[in-house]
Amino acid sequence: MTEVIDLAALLETLRSTRAMHSKQAIQQPAALIGGANPALTREQLYALPGDDTAAIGCGDHFQLLAIEGMLPAFVEASPWFAGWSAVMANVSDISAMGGRATAVVNAYWHHDNAAAQQLLAGIRAACEAYGLLLAGGHTSLTTGNPTALAVAITGVAQNLLSTLHVAPGQVIAMAVDLDGHWHADSTYWKAFEGVPAERLRSKLDVLPRLADARLLHAAKDISNAGVLGSLLMLLETTGCGATIDLAAVPCPPDADLFRWLQVFPSYGFLMTLDERDWPQVQTAFAFEGVRCERVGQVNASGALNVQLGEQRGEFWNLREQAFTGFSYPHLDLSPLNRKQQEH
């Protein structure tokens, strides 16, 4: 017998997860560095927080810059995997911008030489798998040190995908590599183990290829905030809302919906696009063995509404409560048309 899910209870529980609370803590730096002068150009806005990376205009392309810090407990317990994950998360952020990653640097503090070697081995292995230059970093290895790791990355993009491009009427799609498994009892979905390096790179290159073909407006890497939290961050920059059908979310067979909506996949993205481009976008992911489904549509409400069968519920209203705080509703963020994007 199929279990009946209480949508209201599900949404309330998802709003209260530790990951959702941690994302709201971003409001503190947002208050300090997120303010935008109305006189700024769109190109200057691309360098402000709100996207997965900063994007700095450099002539005919954008230089991308991002950084990831790993949870100390994770680095302590699984140093090799933490090193790998730090690189992988950064690479996903670059791809979500329609870019291609180029190089990484790292900074770590540790008190255990053997564990530090494992950490660096994980970083190097990921760099080799994704074809990145490991350009160095900062090392502090001494007795009494805390356990800490941060990895920064650079990349380039020709045609940028940005949350500044999200606008009412756009289709919302979710792409995720379902050929994987859960990492222990966590919400982390691993879809990279045993996959040849060329396949990892080819799958990641789908987004920049679609960006170069001007078939996407925006994308967001699905982070530890899960599906709905990551979608909020996609919408928040322009203050848009959306309606999402949970029954359309791509997921493994017999997956627990509560756990899956909290998923932090090694390969997972939310995107916005025009209705006419949907068939080409879905086909591009399918060619790489990645499941992509349309899950909803952007609207002007400022509220993220969710449906499951006949049930309806509001997950979050950005007009009543900020999420990360990176929102620029007072600016002219009207979407670029295709002719503008070509210049």
Secondary structure, DSSP 8 states (H G I E B T S, - for coil): ------HHHHHHHHHTSHHHHHHHTTHHHHHHH----TT--HHHHTTSTTSSSEEEEETTEEEEEEEEEE-HHHHHH-HHHHHHHHHHHHHHHHHHTT-EEEEEEEEEEES-HHHHHHHHHHHHHHHHHHT-EEEEEEEEE-TT---EEEEEEEEEESS---GGG--TT-EEEEEE--S-EE-TTSSEEE--TT--HHHHHHHHTHHHHHHHTT--SEEEE--TTHHHHHHHHHHHTTT-EEEEEGGGS---TT--HHHHHT-EESSEEEEEE-GGGHHHHHHHHHHTT-EEEEEEEEESSSEEEEEETTEEEEEEETTTS-SSS---TTS------HHHHT-
